[in-house]
């Protein structure tokens, strides 16, 4: 198992693909990244299925205004890790909105990591 800093960087990079950091994330890649059992509880408290998330993310035109920081990964089991971080959306005028604390459970299936669960919780800006 990689140590925590290596694990944090590996999972941060995978999570960032879902944020569209300046590049498109095609449907095929989303299907690789999201575990077949994936589900999400959004910042709003709404539940989302894997298909709903893939359909939404695959239609985004490019980079989002999401900024994320304070990533930390922790092993939960041999092939299971928790990634936590903070995020905010930057509006066109530079105002930070929709601050959230985020947590993701990643499972290593074969040689690749897949996101199994994601949750966003409203946070103070």
The first five atom37 places (N, CA, C, CB, O) and aatype in JSON, in Angstrom:
{
  "aatype": [20, 20, 20, 20, 20, 20, 20, 20, 20, 20, 20, 20, 20, 20, 20, 20, 20, 20, 20, 20, 20, 20, 20, 20, 20, 20, 20, 20, 20, 20, 20, 20, 20, 20, 20, 20, 20, 20, 20, 20, 20, 20, 20, 20, 20, 20, 20, 20, 20, 20, 20, 20, 20, 20, 20, 20, 20, 20, 20, 20, 20, 20, 20, 20, 20, 20, 20, 20, 20, 20, 20, 20, 20, 20, 20, 20, 20, 20, 20, 20, 20, 20, 20, 20, 20, 20, 20, 20, 20, 20, 20, 20, 20, 20, 20, 20, 20, 20, 20, 20, 20, 20, 20, 20, 20, 20, 20, 20, 20, 20, 20, 20, 20, 20, 20, 20, 20, 20, 20, 20, 20, 20, 20, 20, 20],
  "atom_mask": [
    [1, 1, 1, 1, 1],
    [1, 1, 1, 1, 1],
    [1, 1, 1, 1, 1],
    [1, 1, 1, 1, 1],
    [1, 1, 1, 1, 1],
    [1, 1, 1, 1, 1],
    [1, 1, 1, 1, 1],
    [1, 1, 1, 1, 1],
    [1, 1, 1, 1, 1],
    [1, 1, 1, 1, 1],
    [1, 1, 1, 1, 1],
    [1, 1, 1, 1, 1],
    [1, 1, 1, 1, 1],
    [1, 1, 1, 1, 1],
    [1, 1, 1, 1, 1],
    [1, 1, 1, 1, 1],
    [1, 1, 1, 1, 1],
    [1, 1, 1, 1, 1],
    [1, 1, 1, 1, 1],
    [1, 1, 1, 1, 1],
    [1, 1, 1, 1, 1],
    [1, 1, 1, 1, 1],
    [1, 1, 1, 1, 1],
    [1, 1, 1, 1, 1],
    [1, 1, 1, 1, 1],
    [1, 1, 1, 1, 1],
    [1, 1, 1, 1, 1],
    [1, 1, 1, 1, 1],
    [1, 1, 1, 1, 1],
    [1, 1, 1, 1, 1],
    [1, 1, 1, 1, 1],
    [1, 1, 1, 1, 1],
    [1, 1, 1, 1, 1],
    [1, 1, 1, 1, 1],
    [1, 1, 1, 1, 1],
    [1, 1, 1, 1, 1],
    [1, 1, 1, 1, 1],
    [1, 1, 1, 1, 1],
    [1, 1, 1, 1, 1],
    [1, 1, 1, 1, 1],
    [1, 1, 1, 1, 1],
    [1, 1, 1, 1, 1],
    [1, 1, 1, 1, 1],
    [1, 1, 1, 1, 1],
    [1, 1, 1, 1, 1],
    [1, 1, 1, 1, 1],
    [1, 1, 1, 1, 1],
    [1, 1, 1, 1, 1],
    [1, 1, 1, 1, 1],
    [1, 1, 1, 1, 1],
    [1, 1, 1, 1, 1],
    [1, 1, 1, 1, 1],
    [1, 1, 1, 1, 1],
    [1, 1, 1, 1, 1],
    [1, 1, 1, 1, 1],
    [1, 1, 1, 1, 1],
    [1, 1, 1, 1, 1],
    [1, 1, 1, 1, 1],
    [1, 1, 1, 1, 1],
    [1, 1, 1, 1, 1],
    [1, 1, 1, 1, 1],
    [1, 1, 1, 1, 1],
    [1, 1, 1, 1, 1],
    [1, 1, 1, 1, 1],
    [1, 1, 1, 1, 1],
    [1, 1, 1, 1, 1],
    [1, 1, 1, 1, 1],
    [1, 1, 1, 1, 1],
    [1, 1, 1, 1, 1],
    [1, 1, 1, 1, 1],
    [1, 1, 1, 1, 1],
    [1, 1, 1, 1, 1],
    [1, 1, 1, 1, 1],
    [1, 1, 1, 1, 1],
    [1, 1, 1, 1, 1],
    [1, 1, 1, 1, 1],
    [1, 1, 1, 1, 1],
    [1, 1, 1, 1, 1],
    [1, 1, 1, 1, 1],
    [1, 1, 1, 1, 1],
    [1, 1, 1, 1, 1],
    [1, 1, 1, 1, 1],
    [1, 1, 1, 1, 1],
    [1, 1, 1, 1, 1],
    [1, 1, 1, 1, 1],
    [1, 1, 1, 1, 1],
    [1, 1, 1, 1, 1],
    [1, 1, 1, 1, 1],
    [1, 1, 1, 1, 1],
    [1, 1, 1, 1, 1],
    [1, 1, 1, 1, 1],
    [1, 1, 1, 1, 1],
    [1, 1, 1, 1, 1],
    [1, 1, 1, 1, 1],
    [1, 1, 1, 1, 1],
    [1, 1, 1, 1, 1],
    [1, 1, 1, 1, 1],
    [1, 1, 1, 1, 1],
    [1, 1, 1, 1, 1],
    [1, 1, 1, 1, 1],
    [1, 1, 1, 1, 1],
    [1, 1, 1, 1, 1],
    [1, 1, 1, 1, 1],
    [1, 1, 1, 1, 1],
    [1, 1, 1, 1, 1],
    [1, 1, 1, 1, 1],
    [1, 1, 1, 1, 1],
    [1, 1, 1, 1, 1],
    [1, 1, 1, 1, 1],
    [1, 1, 1, 1, 1],
    [1, 1, 1, 1, 1],
    [1, 1, 1, 1, 1],
    [1, 1, 1, 1, 1],
    [1, 1, 1, 1, 1],
    [1, 1, 1, 1, 1],
    [1, 1, 1, 1, 1],
    [1, 1, 1, 1, 1],
    [1, 1, 1, 1, 1],
    [1, 1, 1, 1, 1],
    [1, 1, 1, 1, 1],
    [1, 1, 1, 1, 1],
    [1, 1, 1, 1, 1],
    [1, 1, 1, 1, 1],
    [1, 1, 1, 1, 1],
    [1, 1, 1, 1, 1]
  ],
  "atom_positions": [
    [[0.85, -1.19, 0.0], [0.0, 0.0, 0.0], [0.88, 1.24, 0.0], [-0.96, 0.0, 1.23], [1.85, 1.32, 0.76]],
    [[0.56, 2.21, -0.85], [1.35, 3.45, -0.82], [1.1, 4.2, 0.49], [0.99, 4.36, -2.03], [0.06, 4.03, 1.13]],
    [[2.06, 5.03, 0.88], [1.86, 5.8, 2.11], [0.81, 6.87, 1.87], [3.19, 6.43, 2.59], [0.39, 7.08, 0.74]],
    [[0.39, 7.54, 2.92], [-0.71, 8.51, 2.84], [-0.46, 9.64, 1.83], [-0.98, 9.1, 4.2], [-1.37, 9.98, 1.08]],
    [[0.75, 10.25, 1.8], [0.95, 11.32, 0.8], [0.82, 10.81, -0.64], [2.33, 11.95, 0.99], [0.24, 11.5, -1.49]],
    [[1.35, 9.62, -0.93], [1.23, 9.07, -2.28], [-0.22, 8.73, -2.6], [2.1, 7.81, -2.44], [-0.7, 8.99, -3.71]],
    [[-0.92, 8.17, -1.63], [-2.32, 7.83, -1.81], [-3.14, 9.1, -2.02], [-2.86, 7.05, -0.6], [-3.99, 9.14, -2.91]],
    [[-2.88, 10.12, -1.22], [-3.6, 11.38, -1.35], [-3.43, 11.96, -2.75], [-3.13, 12.39, -0.3], [-4.4, 12.39, -3.37]],
    [[-2.21, 11.98, -3.26], [-1.96, 12.55, -4.59], [-2.63, 11.71, -5.68], [-0.45, 12.64, -4.86], [-3.21, 12.27, -6.62]],
    [[-2.55, 10.4, -5.57], [-3.16, 9.54, -6.59], [-4.68, 9.74, -6.63], [-2.83, 8.05, -6.29], [-5.26, 9.89, -7.71]],
    [[-5.32, 9.75, -5.47], [-6.78, 9.92, -5.44], [-7.19, 11.35, -5.77], [-7.32, 9.52, -4.08], [-8.24, 11.56, -6.38]],
    [[-6.4, 12.33, -5.37], [-6.68, 13.73, -5.71], [-6.73, 13.9, -7.23], [-5.62, 14.68, -5.1], [-7.62, 14.55, -7.76]],
    [[-5.76, 13.3, -7.91], [-5.7, 13.41, -9.37], [-6.92, 12.76, -10.03], [-4.42, 12.78, -9.91], [-7.46, 13.29, -11.0]],
    [[-7.35, 11.62, -9.51], [-8.53, 10.96, -10.06], [-9.79, 11.78, -9.78], [-8.68, 9.55, -9.47], [-10.64, 11.94, -10.66]],
    [[-9.91, 12.29, -8.57], [-11.07, 13.12, -8.22], [-11.12, 14.37, -9.1], [-11.02, 13.52, -6.71], [-12.19, 14.8, -9.52]],
    [[-9.96, 14.95, -9.36], [-9.89, 16.16, -10.18], [-10.39, 15.92, -11.6], [-8.46, 16.69, -10.21], [-10.93, 16.83, -12.23]],
    [[-10.23, 14.72, -12.11], [-10.77, 14.41, -13.44], [-12.27, 14.62, -13.47], [-10.43, 12.96, -13.85], [-12.83, 15.0, -14.5]],
    [[-12.93, 14.38, -12.35], [-14.38, 14.54, -12.28], [-14.78, 16.01, -12.2], [-14.93, 13.79, -11.08], [-15.95, 16.35, -12.41]],
    [[-13.83, 16.88, -11.9], [-14.11, 18.32, -11.81], [-13.87, 19.04, -13.13], [-13.24, 18.95, -10.74], [-14.06, 20.25, -13.21]],
    [[-13.48, 18.32, -14.15], [-13.2, 18.91, -15.46], [-12.19, 20.06, -15.34], [-14.51, 19.42, -16.11], [-12.52, 21.21, -15.63]],
    [[-10.98, 19.76, -14.91], [-9.99, 20.84, -14.71], [-9.39, 21.34, -16.02], [-8.88, 20.35, -13.8], [-8.18, 21.25, -16.23]],
    [[-10.23, 21.87, -16.88], [-9.73, 22.44, -18.13], [-9.73, 21.48, -19.29], [-8.36, 22.94, -17.93], [-9.36, 21.86, -20.4]],
    [[-10.12, 20.23, -19.06], [-10.18, 19.26, -20.14], [-11.5, 18.49, -20.03], [-8.96, 18.29, -20.1], [-12.07, 18.36, -18.95]],
    [[-11.96, 18.0, -21.17], [-13.18, 17.2, -21.16], [-12.92, 15.85, -20.51], [-13.72, 17.02, -22.59], [-11.81, 15.31, -20.6]],
    [[-13.92, 15.31, -19.86], [-13.85, 13.98, -19.29], [-14.95, 13.18, -20.0], [-14.04, 13.98, -17.7], [-16.11, 13.25, -19.6]],
    [[-14.59, 12.43, -21.04], [-15.61, 11.75, -21.83], [-16.36, 10.68, -21.04], [-14.97, 11.13, -23.05], [-15.89, 10.2, -20.01]],
    [[-17.52, 10.33, -21.54], [-18.39, 9.33, -20.9], [-17.62, 8.03, -20.61], [-19.6, 9.03, -21.79], [-17.78, 7.45, -19.54]],
    [[-16.8, 7.59, -21.55], [-16.06, 6.34, -21.36], [-15.15, 6.42, -20.13], [-15.23, 6.02, -22.61], [-15.04, 5.46, -19.37]],
    [[-14.5, 7.56, -19.93], [-13.63, 7.74, -18.77], [-14.45, 7.79, -17.49], [-12.78, 9.02, -18.92], [-14.05, 7.23, -16.47]],
    [[-15.59, 8.47, -17.53], [-16.47, 8.51, -16.36], [-16.91, 7.11, -15.97], [-17.69, 9.4, -16.63], [-16.97, 6.78, -14.78]],
    [[-17.23, 6.28, -16.95], [-17.65, 4.91, -16.67], [-16.52, 4.1, -16.06], [-18.14, 4.24, -17.95], [-16.77, 3.19, -15.26]],
    [[-15.26, 4.41, -16.41], [-14.12, 3.75, -15.78], [-13.92, 4.24, -14.36], [-12.85, 4.0, -16.6], [-13.61, 3.44, -13.47]],
    [[-14.1, 5.54, -14.13], [-13.84, 6.12, -12.81], [-14.92, 5.79, -11.79], [-13.73, 7.62, -12.93], [-14.61, 5.65, -10.6]],
    [[-16.16, 5.65, -12.22], [-17.25, 5.41, -11.28], [-17.58, 3.92, -11.19], [-18.5, 6.2, -11.69], [-17.93, 3.29, -12.18]],
    [[-17.46, 3.38, -10.0], [-17.75, 1.98, -9.72], [-19.2, 1.67, -10.11], [-17.51, 1.66, -8.2], [-20.06, 2.55, -10.01]],
    [[-19.49, 0.44, -10.56], [-20.87, 0.11, -10.92], [-21.87, 0.37, -9.77], [-20.95, -1.35, -11.33], [-23.04, 0.64, -10.04]],
    [[-21.43, 0.29, -8.53], [-22.3, 0.55, -7.39], [-22.27, 1.98, -6.9], [-21.93, -0.36, -6.27], [-22.8, 2.29, -5.83]],
    [[-21.66, 2.87, -7.68], [-21.51, 4.27, -7.25], [-22.85, 4.92, -6.95], [-20.79, 5.07, -8.32], [-23.85, 4.69, -7.62]],
    [[-22.84, 5.76, -5.9], [-23.96, 6.65, -5.61], [-23.42, 7.86, -4.87], [-25.06, 5.92, -4.76], [-22.31, 7.84, -4.34]],
    [[-24.22, 8.92, -4.86], [-23.76, 10.19, -4.3], [-24.88, 10.84, -3.51], [-23.27, 11.14, -5.42], [-26.06, 10.72, -3.85]],
    [[-24.5, 11.53, -2.45], [-25.4, 12.44, -1.76], [-24.78, 13.82, -1.96], [-25.58, 12.07, -0.21], [-23.71, 14.12, -1.42]],
    [[-25.45, 14.65, -2.73], [-24.92, 15.95, -3.08], [-24.97, 16.94, -1.93], [-25.66, 16.51, -4.25], [-25.57, 16.68, -0.88]],
    [[-24.33, 18.07, -2.13], [-24.31, 19.16, -1.16], [-25.72, 19.57, -0.77], [-23.55, 20.36, -1.71], [-25.96, 20.01, 0.36]],
    [[-26.66, 19.41, -1.7], [-28.06, 19.77, -1.48], [-28.8, 18.76, -0.6], [-28.77, 19.88, -2.82], [-29.9, 19.03, -0.12]],
    [[-28.19, 17.6, -0.38], [-28.86, 16.53, 0.35], [-29.58, 15.56, -0.58], [-29.85, 17.11, 1.33], [-30.13, 14.55, -0.13]],
    [[-29.58, 15.85, -1.86], [-30.23, 14.99, -2.85], [-29.34, 13.79, -3.17], [-30.54, 15.78, -4.15], [-28.12, 13.9, -3.21]],
    [[-29.98, 12.64, -3.39], [-29.26, 11.42, -3.78], [-29.18, 11.34, -5.3], [-29.96, 10.16, -3.2], [-30.12, 11.7, -6.0]],
    [[-28.04, 10.87, -5.79], [-27.83, 10.74, -7.23], [-27.3, 9.35, -7.54], [-26.87, 11.82, -7.75], [-26.46, 8.81, -6.82]],
    [[-27.79, 8.77, -8.63], [-27.32, 7.46, -9.09], [-26.1, 7.62, -9.99], [-28.45, 6.71, -9.84], [-25.77, 8.72, -10.42]],
    [[-25.45, 6.53, -10.25], [-24.29, 6.51, -11.16], [-24.7, 7.06, -12.53], [-23.72, 5.07, -11.3], [-24.0, 7.91, -13.09]],
    [[-25.81, 6.58, -13.08], [-26.24, 7.03, -14.41], [-26.54, 8.51, -14.43], [-27.47, 6.26, -14.86], [-26.2, 9.19, -15.4]],
    [[-27.17, 9.03, -13.38], [-27.48, 10.45, -13.33], [-26.2, 11.28, -13.33], [-28.32, 10.78, -12.09], [-26.1, 12.28, -14.04]],
    [[-25.21, 10.86, -12.55], [-23.95, 11.6, -12.46], [-23.2, 11.51, -13.79], [-23.08, 11.05, -11.32], [-22.67, 12.52, -14.26]],
    [[-23.13, 10.34, -14.39], [-22.44, 10.2, -15.68], [-23.12, 11.07, -16.73], [-22.42, 8.72, -16.13], [-22.45, 11.76, -17.49]],
    [[-24.44, 11.03, -16.79], [-25.16, 11.85, -17.78], [-24.9, 13.32, -17.56], [-26.67, 11.57, -17.71], [-24.7, 14.06, -18.53]],
    [[-24.9, 13.77, -16.33], [-24.66, 15.19, -16.03], [-23.23, 15.59, -16.39], [-24.93, 15.48, -14.54], [-23.02, 16.56, -17.12]],
    [[-22.25, 14.85, -15.87], [-20.86, 15.23, -16.09], [-20.45, 15.14, -17.56], [-19.94, 14.35, -15.26], [-19.64, 15.93, -18.03]],
    [[-21.02, 14.18, -18.28], [-20.62, 14.01, -19.68], [-21.16, 15.13, -20.57], [-21.1, 12.67, -20.2], [-20.71, 15.28, -21.71]],
    [[-22.11, 15.92, -20.07], [-22.65, 17.01, -20.88], [-22.03, 18.36, -20.53], [-24.14, 17.09, -20.7], [-22.31, 19.35, -21.21]],
    [[-21.19, 18.43, -19.5], [-20.56, 19.7, -19.17], [-19.61, 20.09, -20.29], [-19.81, 19.61, -17.81], [-18.88, 19.24, -20.79]],
    [[-19.59, 21.36, -20.69], [-18.8, 21.78, -21.84], [-17.3, 21.91, -21.57], [-19.31, 23.08, -22.33], [-16.54, 22.03, -22.52]],
    [[-16.86, 21.9, -20.36], [-15.44, 22.08, -20.09], [-15.2, 22.31, -18.62], [-14.87, 23.24, -20.89], [-15.91, 21.75, -17.78]],
    [[-14.22, 23.11, -18.28], [-13.85, 23.27, -16.88], [-14.96, 23.93, -16.07], [-12.58, 24.1, -16.76], [-15.68, 24.81, -16.55]],
    [[-15.08, 23.49, -14.83], [-16.03, 24.11, -13.92], [-15.29, 25.18, -13.12], [-16.69, 23.06, -12.99], [-14.07, 25.31, -13.21]],
    [[-16.03, 25.91, -12.35], [-15.45, 26.96, -11.51], [-15.18, 26.41, -10.11], [-16.38, 28.19, -11.44], [-15.13, 27.18, -9.15]],
    [[-15.02, 25.11, -10.0], [-14.77, 24.49, -8.7], [-13.3, 24.61, -8.33], [-15.19, 23.01, -8.73], [-12.41, 24.32, -9.13]],
    [[-13.06, 25.04, -7.11], [-11.71, 25.04, -6.55], [-11.71, 24.13, -5.34], [-11.24, 26.48, -6.18], [-12.59, 24.24, -4.48]],
    [[-10.74, 23.24, -5.28], [-10.67, 22.27, -4.19], [-9.31, 22.34, -3.52], [-10.94, 20.84, -4.72], [-8.3, 22.64, -4.16]],
    [[-9.3, 22.06, -2.21], [-8.06, 22.14, -1.43], [-8.18, 21.23, -0.2], [-7.75, 23.61, -1.0], [-9.22, 20.64, 0.06]],
    [[-7.08, 21.16, 0.52], [-7.02, 20.42, 1.8], [-7.35, 18.94, 1.63], [-7.99, 21.04, 2.8], [-8.06, 18.35, 2.45]],
    [[-6.82, 18.34, 0.58], [-7.04, 16.91, 0.36], [-6.32, 16.09, 1.41], [-6.57, 16.51, -1.05], [-5.2, 16.41, 1.82]],
    [[-6.97, 15.01, 1.85], [-6.35, 14.05, 2.76], [-6.95, 12.68, 2.48], [-6.55, 14.46, 4.26], [-8.17, 12.54, 2.37]],
    [[-6.11, 11.68, 2.36], [-6.57, 10.31, 2.12], [-6.22, 9.44, 3.32], [-5.95, 9.73, 0.82], [-5.19, 9.63, 3.97]],
    [[-7.09, 8.49, 3.58], [-6.91, 7.57, 4.71], [-7.35, 6.18, 4.27], [-7.71, 8.04, 5.96], [-8.4, 6.01, 3.65]],
    [[-6.53, 5.19, 4.58], [-6.89, 3.82, 4.27], [-8.03, 3.38, 5.18], [-5.67, 2.88, 4.43], [-7.98, 3.6, 6.39]],
    [[-9.05, 2.75, 4.6], [-10.14, 2.15, 5.38], [-9.98, 0.64, 5.44], [-11.5, 2.52, 4.77], [-10.38, 0.0, 6.42]],
    [[-9.41, 0.07, 4.41], [-9.13, -1.36, 4.29], [-8.07, -1.51, 3.21], [-10.43, -2.2, 3.96], [-7.61, -0.51, 2.65]],
    [[-7.67, -2.74, 2.93], [-6.57, -2.95, 1.98], [-6.8, -2.29, 0.63], [-6.36, -4.43, 1.78], [-5.88, -1.69, 0.08]],
    [[-7.98, -2.38, 0.08], [-8.27, -1.8, -1.23], [-9.38, -0.76, -1.16], [-8.66, -2.9, -2.21], [-10.16, -0.62, -2.1]],
    [[-9.44, -0.04, -0.06], [-10.5, 0.94, 0.15], [-9.94, 2.15, 0.88], [-11.68, 0.32, 0.95], [-9.28, 2.02, 1.91]],
    [[-10.2, 3.34, 0.34], [-9.65, 4.55, 0.94], [-10.71, 5.66, 0.96], [-8.39, 5.02, 0.18], [-11.6, 5.71, 0.11]],
    [[-10.57, 6.54, 1.94], [-11.43, 7.71, 2.07], [-10.61, 8.94, 1.68], [-12.0, 7.85, 3.52], [-9.51, 9.14, 2.19]],
    [[-11.16, 9.75, 0.78], [-10.54, 11.02, 0.41], [-11.46, 12.14, 0.88], [-10.3, 11.11, -1.14], [-12.65, 12.13, 0.58]],
    [[-10.91, 13.1, 1.62], [-11.69, 14.26, 2.06], [-11.02, 15.53, 1.54], [-11.81, 14.3, 3.62], [-9.81, 15.57, 1.34]],
    [[-11.84, 16.57, 1.33], [-11.32, 17.86, 0.88], [-12.4, 18.92, 1.01], [-10.83, 17.77, -0.58], [-13.56, 18.6, 1.27]],
    [[-12.02, 20.17, 0.82], [-12.94, 21.32, 0.8], [-13.09, 21.78, -0.64], [-12.44, 22.48, 1.71], [-12.16, 21.65, -1.44]],
    [[-14.25, 22.32, -0.97], [-14.43, 22.89, -2.3], [-15.29, 24.15, -2.22], [-15.06, 21.86, -3.25], [-16.1, 24.31, -1.31]],
    [[-15.09, 25.02, -3.19], [-15.94, 26.19, -3.39], [-16.09, 26.4, -4.89], [-15.33, 27.47, -2.69], [-15.23, 25.99, -5.67]],
    [[-17.17, 27.04, -5.27], [-17.36, 27.46, -6.65], [-17.02, 28.94, -6.72], [-18.83, 27.18, -7.16], [-17.38, 29.71, -5.84]],
    [[-16.34, 29.32, -7.77], [-16.0, 30.72, -7.99], [-16.95, 31.29, -9.04], [-14.51, 30.88, -8.44], [-17.0, 30.81, -10.17]],
    [[-17.7, 32.32, -8.65], [-18.59, 32.96, -9.62], [-17.77, 33.85, -10.55], [-19.7, 33.77, -8.89], [-16.59, 34.08, -10.31]],
    [[-18.41, 34.34, -11.58], [-17.72, 35.17, -12.57], [-17.1, 36.42, -11.95], [-18.69, 35.59, -13.67], [-16.08, 36.9, -12.43]],
    [[-17.7, 36.94, -10.88], [-17.15, 38.14, -10.23], [-16.1, 37.8, -9.16], [-18.28, 38.94, -9.6], [-15.64, 38.69, -8.44]],
    [[-15.73, 36.51, -9.05], [-14.71, 36.1, -8.1], [-15.22, 35.75, -6.72], [-13.71, 37.17, -7.97], [-14.44, 35.4, -5.84]],
    [[-16.53, 35.84, -6.52], [-17.13, 35.49, -5.24], [-17.14, 33.98, -5.05], [-18.56, 36.06, -5.13], [-17.48, 33.23, -5.97]],
    [[-16.77, 33.53, -3.86], [-16.82, 32.1, -3.54], [-18.22, 31.75, -3.06], [-15.76, 31.74, -2.47], [-18.77, 32.41, -2.18]],
    [[-18.78, 30.71, -3.64], [-20.12, 30.25, -3.25], [-20.11, 28.74, -3.11], [-21.18, 30.68, -4.29], [-19.16, 28.08, -3.52]],
    [[-21.15, 28.21, -2.53], [-21.37, 26.78, -2.42], [-20.19, 26.05, -1.79], [-21.66, 26.2, -3.78], [-19.78, 24.99, -2.28]],
    [[-19.66, 26.6, -0.71], [-18.57, 25.92, -0.01], [-19.06, 24.58, 0.52], [-18.02, 26.8, 1.16], [-20.2, 24.46, 0.99]],
    [[-18.21, 23.58, 0.44], [-18.61, 22.24, 0.88], [-17.41, 21.48, 1.43], [-19.25, 21.46, -0.27], [-16.27, 21.69, 1.02]],
    [[-17.69, 20.61, 2.36], [-16.74, 19.58, 2.78], [-17.14, 18.34, 2.01], [-16.76, 19.34, 4.36], [-18.31, 17.98, 1.96]],
    [[-16.16, 17.7, 1.41], [-16.46, 16.57, 0.53], [-15.74, 15.32, 1.01], [-16.07, 16.88, -0.91], [-14.63, 15.38, 1.54]],
    [[-16.38, 14.19, 0.8], [-15.76, 12.91, 1.12], [-16.09, 11.92, 0.02], [-16.24, 12.39, 2.5], [-17.21, 11.87, -0.49]],
    [[-15.09, 11.13, -0.33], [-15.23, 10.13, -1.38], [-14.63, 8.82, -0.9], [-14.55, 10.6, -2.69], [-13.55, 8.8, -0.31]],
    [[-15.32, 7.75, -1.16], [-14.78, 6.41, -0.88], [-14.37, 5.8, -2.2], [-15.83, 5.51, -0.13], [-15.18, 5.64, -3.12]],
    [[-13.09, 5.45, -2.29], [-12.5, 4.87, -3.49], [-12.18, 3.4, -3.23], [-11.23, 5.64, -3.92], [-11.63, 3.06, -2.18]],
    [[-12.52, 2.53, -4.19], [-12.2, 1.11, -4.12], [-11.21, 0.77, -5.22], [-13.48, 0.23, -4.24], [-11.37, 1.21, -6.36]],
    [[-10.21, 0.0, -4.88], [-9.25, -0.47, -5.89], [-9.76, -1.79, -6.42], [-7.79, -0.6, -5.31], [-9.8, -2.79, -5.7]],
    [[-10.14, -1.79, -7.68], [-10.65, -2.99, -8.34], [-9.64, -3.39, -9.41], [-12.08, -2.77, -8.95], [-9.48, -2.69, -10.41]],
    [[-8.98, -4.49, -9.2], [-7.88, -4.87, -10.1], [-6.75, -3.9, -9.92], [-8.35, -4.9, -11.57], [-6.22, -3.73, -8.82]],
    [[-6.35, -3.25, -11.01], [-5.23, -2.31, -10.93], [-5.68, -0.85, -10.91], [-4.3, -2.52, -12.1], [-4.84, 0.05, -10.89]],
    [[-6.99, -0.6, -10.91], [-7.45, 0.78, -10.97], [-8.36, 1.13, -9.8], [-8.16, 1.04, -12.28], [-9.05, 0.27, -9.25]],
    [[-8.34, 2.4, -9.45], [-9.25, 2.93, -8.43], [-10.56, 3.32, -9.08], [-8.62, 4.15, -7.69], [-10.58, 3.84, -10.2]],
    [[-11.66, 3.06, -8.37], [-12.98, 3.5, -8.81], [-13.69, 4.17, -7.64], [-13.81, 2.32, -9.36], [-13.6, 3.72, -6.5]],
    [[-14.39, 5.25, -7.95], [-15.15, 5.97, -6.94], [-16.44, 5.22, -6.65], [-15.45, 7.43, -7.41], [-17.24, 4.96, -7.56]],
    [[-16.63, 4.85, -5.38], [-17.8, 4.09, -4.97], [-18.89, 4.97, -4.36], [-17.39, 3.02, -3.98], [-20.08, 4.72, -4.55]],
    [[-18.47, 6.0, -3.61], [-19.44, 6.87, -2.93], [-18.86, 8.27, -2.8], [-19.8, 6.3, -1.53], [-17.66, 8.45, -2.58]],
    [[-19.73, 9.27, -2.95], [-19.31, 10.66, -2.77], [-20.4, 11.41, -2.02], [-19.01, 11.34, -4.14], [-21.59, 11.2, -2.25]],
    [[-19.96, 12.3, -1.12], [-20.91, 13.14, -0.4], [-20.35, 14.54, -0.24], [-21.24, 12.55, 0.97], [-19.16, 14.72, 0.02]],
    [[-21.22, 15.53, -0.41], [-20.88, 16.92, -0.16], [-21.74, 17.45, 0.99], [-21.07, 17.78, -1.43], [-22.94, 17.19, 1.04]],
    [[-21.12, 18.18, 1.9], [-21.83, 18.75, 3.04], [-21.6, 20.26, 3.03], [-21.35, 18.12, 4.4], [-20.45, 20.69, 2.93]],
    [[-22.66, 21.07, 3.11], [-22.47, 22.52, 3.13], [-21.5, 22.94, 4.23], [-23.81, 23.24, 3.31], [-21.5, 22.37, 5.32]],
    [[-20.67, 23.94, 3.92], [-19.67, 24.43, 4.88], [-19.62, 25.96, 4.82], [-18.27, 23.82, 4.58], [-20.07, 26.57, 3.85]],
    [[-19.08, 26.54, 5.85], [-18.87, 27.98, 5.85], [-17.79, 28.34, 4.84], [-18.49, 28.49, 7.26], [-16.82, 27.61, 4.67]],
    [[-17.98, 29.47, 4.18], [-16.99, 29.9, 3.18], [-15.72, 30.29, 3.89], [-17.52, 31.07, 2.32], [-14.75, 30.69, 3.25]]
  ]
}
